[in-house]
Amino acid sequence: MLGSRVTVGRWVIVNVVGFTVGGAVCGTLLRWMDQPYYTVVSSAAEAAGILAWTVGVASAIFGAILGASQLWVIRGHPPGSWWLPATCVGWALTGVAGGALSGVVGGSVSTIGPRSVPTGLFVAVAVANVLVGLFPGTPQWLVLRRHVESAAWWPGLTLLGLAVGFSAGFLVVRLGLVDVVPVFRPEDFPSGKVLTLVGAVAGAGYGAVTGPQLARKLSRLRPSGDATLLASGPTG
């Protein structure tokens, strides 16, 4: 039996909640776990290992919070049974890969790792980060493809939604509340207080981008094998 109809409005709301709460928890954890290494670690290899672990753990928790929030909308629908663990795994992989890449080139921003790297390496890592952006949606795609026609679009749509959401979030918070209205300082990134606001904006953007397609697909679920057999009746 299907749950209540998935609408874009509900999807946006649960993502604002999930990204906001997840951002608060994730930012607080990152601040606590990474602070002992600020300005201490300059080795790219060591920084990659440290950030792969810390960002991976924080991102897994973020994914669990986000998946639980999204589940409130899709519960009762067939993809809901595996949605939370898929979301958690996707974000954990994103954190491990993204953290490792940040350790290689992010020392000038995170103060963990090398201060400068060759331009070619920076470009290569930037391209790799785009590919890492496909990770959150890939385990969810594995869940959706069992129940939804043509689900191959989901990882790319998720990447687009995250790019739009986080770009807007960092523009509003980093530019608007640091450079224009000095509510925060650049040193406050990452922390729970800034990632809470970034998450609120990012969740709205992500939900608005991914919601229409998800709502449309979940309203036309692929029949399960059992349902198909029942509909066709006895064959003998």
For each residue, the residues with C-beta under 8 A, 3 or more apart:
1: 76
2: 76 77 221
3: 74 75 76 77 80
4: 76
5: 215 219
6: 10 11 73 74 77 214 215 218 219
7: 10 11 211 215
8: 11 12 207 208 211 212 215
9: 12 13
10: 6 7 13 14 73
11: 6 7 8 14 15 70 73 207 210 211 214 215
12: 8 9 15 16 203 204 207 208 211
13: 9 10 16 17 207
14: 10 11 17 18 69 70 72 73 207
15: 11 12 18 19 66 69 70 203 204 206 207
16: 12 13 19 20 200 203 204 207
17: 13 14 20 21 69 203
18: 14 15 21 22 65 66 67 68 69 70 203
19: 15 16 22 23 66 165 199 200 202 203 206
20: 16 17 23 24 196 199 200 203
21: 17 18 24 25 65 69 199
22: 18 19 25 26 61 62 63 65 66 69 199
23: 19 20 26 27 62 192 195 196 197 198 199 200 202
24: 20 21 27 28 192 193 195 196 199
25: 21 22 28 29 58 61 62 65 192
26: 22 23 29 30 58 59 61 62 190 192 195
27: 23 24 30 31 190 191 192 193 194 195 196
28: 24 25 31 32 191 192
29: 25 26 32 33 54 57 58 61
30: 26 27 33 34 54 55 58 190 191
31: 27 28 34 35 190 191 192
32: 28 29 35
33: 29 30 54 57 58
34: 30 31 37 38 50 51 54 110 112 190
35: 31 32 38
36: 40
37: 34 40 41 47 50 112
38: 34 35 110 111 112
39: 111
40: 36 37 112
41: 37 46 47 50 112 113
42: 47 107 113 114 115
43: 46 47 113 114
44: 47 48 103 104 105 113 114 117
45: 48 49
46: 41 43 49 50 103 113
47: 37 41 42 43 44 50 51 102 103 104 106 107 112 113 114
48: 44 45 51 52 99 100 101 103 104 113
49: 45 46 52 53 100 103
50: 34 37 41 46 47 53 54 103 112
51: 34 47 48 54 55 99 100 102 103 106 110 112 113
52: 48 49 55 56 95 96 97 99 100 103
53: 49 50 56 57 96 99
54: 29 30 33 34 50 51 57 58 99
55: 30 51 52 58 59 95 96 98 99 102
56: 52 53 59 60 92 95 96 99
57: 29 33 53 54 60 61 95
58: 25 26 29 30 33 54 55 61 62 95
59: 26 55 56 62 63 91 92 94 95 96 98 99
60: 56 57 63 64 88 89 91 92 95
61: 22 25 26 29 57 58 64 65
62: 22 23 25 26 58 59 65 66 91 95
63: 22 59 60 66 67 87 88 89 90 91 92 94 136
64: 60 61 67 68 84 87 88
65: 18 21 22 25 61 62 68 69
66: 15 18 19 22 62 63 69 70 87 91
67: 18 63 64 70 71 83 84 85 86 87 88
68: 18 64 65 71 72 84
69: 14 15 17 18 21 22 65 66 72
70: 11 14 15 18 66 67 73 74 83 87
71: 67 68 74 75 80 83 84
72: 14 68 69 75
73: 6 10 11 14 70
74: 3 6 70 71 77 79 80 83 218
75: 3 71 72 80
76: 1 2 3 4 80
77: 2 3 6 74 80 147 218 221
78: 81 146 147 221 224
79: 74 82 83 143 144 146 147 148 218
80: 3 71 74 75 76 77 83
81: 78
82: 79 85 86 143
83: 67 70 71 74 79 80 86 87 140 143
84: 64 67 68 71 87 88
85: 67 82 88 89
86: 67 82 83 89 90 139 140 142 143
87: 63 64 66 67 70 83 84 90 91 136 139 140
88: 60 63 64 67 84 85 91 92
89: 60 63 85 86 92 93 139
90: 63 86 87 93 94 135 136 137 138 139 140
91: 59 60 62 63 66 87 88 94 95 135 136
92: 56 59 60 63 88 89 95 96
93: 89 90 96 97 135 139
94: 59 63 90 91 97 98 132 133 135 136
95: 52 55 56 57 58 59 60 62 91 92 98 99
96: 52 53 55 56 59 92 93 99 100
97: 52 93 94 100 101 128 132 135
98: 55 59 94 95 101 102 129 132
99: 48 51 52 53 54 55 56 59 95 96 102 103
100: 48 49 51 52 96 97 103 104
101: 48 97 98 104 105 106 125 128 129 132
102: 47 51 55 98 99 105 106 109 110 113
103: 44 46 47 48 49 50 51 52 99 100 106 112 113
104: 44 47 48 100 101 113 114 117 121 125
105: 44 101 102 113 114 117 121 122 125
106: 47 51 101 102 103 109 110 112 113
107: 42 47 110 111 112 113 114 115 116
108: 115 116
109: 102 106 189
110: 34 38 51 102 106 107 113
111: 38 39 107
112: 34 37 38 40 41 47 50 51 103 106 107
113: 41 42 43 44 46 47 48 51 102 103 104 105 106 107 110
114: 42 43 44 47 104 105 107 117
115: 42 107 108
116: 107 108
117: 44 104 105 114 121 122
118: 121 122
119: 122 123
120: 123 124
121: 104 105 117 118 124 125
122: 105 117 118 119 125 126
123: 119 120 126 127
124: 120 121 127 128
125: 101 104 105 121 122 128 129
126: 122 123 129 130
127: 123 124 130 131
128: 97 101 124 125 131 132
129: 98 101 125 126 132 133
130: 126 127 133 159
131: 127 128 134
132: 94 97 98 101 128 129 135
133: 94 129 130 136 159 162 163
134: 131 137 138 155 156 158 159
135: 90 91 93 94 97 132 138
136: 63 87 90 91 94 133 139 140 158 162
137: 90 134 140 141 154 155 156 157 158 159
138: 90 134 135 141 142 155
139: 86 87 89 90 93 136 142 143
140: 83 86 87 90 136 137 143 144 154 155 158
141: 137 138 144 145 151 152 154 155
142: 86 138 139 145 146
143: 79 82 83 86 139 140 146 147
144: 79 140 141 147 148 151 154 217
145: 141 142 148 151 152
146: 78 79 142 143 222
147: 77 78 79 143 144 221 222 224
148: 79 144 145 151 217 218 221 222
149: 217 220 222
150: 153
151: 141 144 145 148 154 217
152: 141 145 155
153: 150 156 157 213
154: 137 140 141 144 151 157 158
155: 134 137 138 140 141 152 158 159
156: 134 137 153 159 160
157: 137 153 154 160 161 209 210 213
158: 134 136 137 140 154 155 161 162 206 210
159: 130 133 134 137 155 156 162 163
160: 156 157 163 164 209
161: 157 158 164 165 205 206 207 208 209 210
162: 133 136 158 159 165 166 202 206
163: 133 159 160 166 167
164: 160 161 167 168 205 206 208 209
165: 19 161 162 168 169 201 202 203 204 205 206 207 209
166: 162 163 169 170 198 202 205
167: 163 164 170 171 205
168: 164 165 171 172 201 202 205
169: 165 166 172 173 197 198 199 200 201 202 205
170: 166 167 173 174 175 198
171: 167 168 174 175 176
172: 168 169 175 176 177 197 198 201
173: 169 170 176 177 178 184 194 197 198 201
174: 170 171 177 178 179 186 189 194
175: 170 171 172 178 179 180
176: 171 172 173 179 180 181
177: 172 173 174 180 181 182 183 184 194 197
178: 173 174 175 182 183 184 185 186 188
179: 174 175 176 182
180: 175 176 177
181: 176 177
182: 177 178 179 185
183: 177 178
184: 173 177 178 188 189 193 194
185: 178 182 188
186: 174 178 189
187:
188: 178 184 185 191 193 194
189: 109 174 184 186 194
190: 26 27 30 31 34 194 195
191: 27 28 30 31 188 194 195
192: 23 24 25 26 27 28 31 195 196
193: 24 27 184 188 196 197
194: 27 173 174 177 184 188 189 190 191 197 198
195: 23 24 26 27 190 191 192 198 199
196: 20 23 24 27 192 193 199 200
197: 23 169 172 173 177 193 194 200 201
198: 23 166 169 170 172 173 194 195 201 202
199: 19 20 21 22 23 24 169 195 196 202 203
200: 16 19 20 23 169 196 197 203 204
201: 165 168 169 172 173 197 198 204 205
202: 19 23 162 165 166 168 169 198 199 205 206
203: 12 15 16 17 18 19 20 165 199 200 206 207
204: 12 15 16 165 200 201 207 208
205: 161 164 165 166 167 168 169 201 202 208 209
206: 15 19 158 161 162 164 165 202 203 209 210
207: 8 11 12 13 14 15 16 161 165 203 204 210 211
208: 8 12 161 164 204 205 211
209: 157 160 161 164 165 205 206
210: 11 157 158 161 206 207 213 214
211: 7 8 11 12 207 208 214 215
212: 8 215 216
213: 153 157 210 216 217
214: 6 11 210 211 217 218
215: 5 6 7 8 11 211 212 218 219
216: 212 213 219 220
217: 144 148 149 151 213 214 220 221
218: 6 74 77 79 148 214 215 221
219: 5 6 215 216
220: 149 216 217
221: 2 77 78 147 148 217 218
222: 146 147 148 149
223: 227 228 231
224: 78 147 227 228
225: 228 229
226: 229 230
227: 223 224 230 231
228: 223 224 225 231 232
229: 225 226 232
230: 226 227 233
231: 223 227 228
232: 228 229 235
233: 230
234:
235: 232
236:
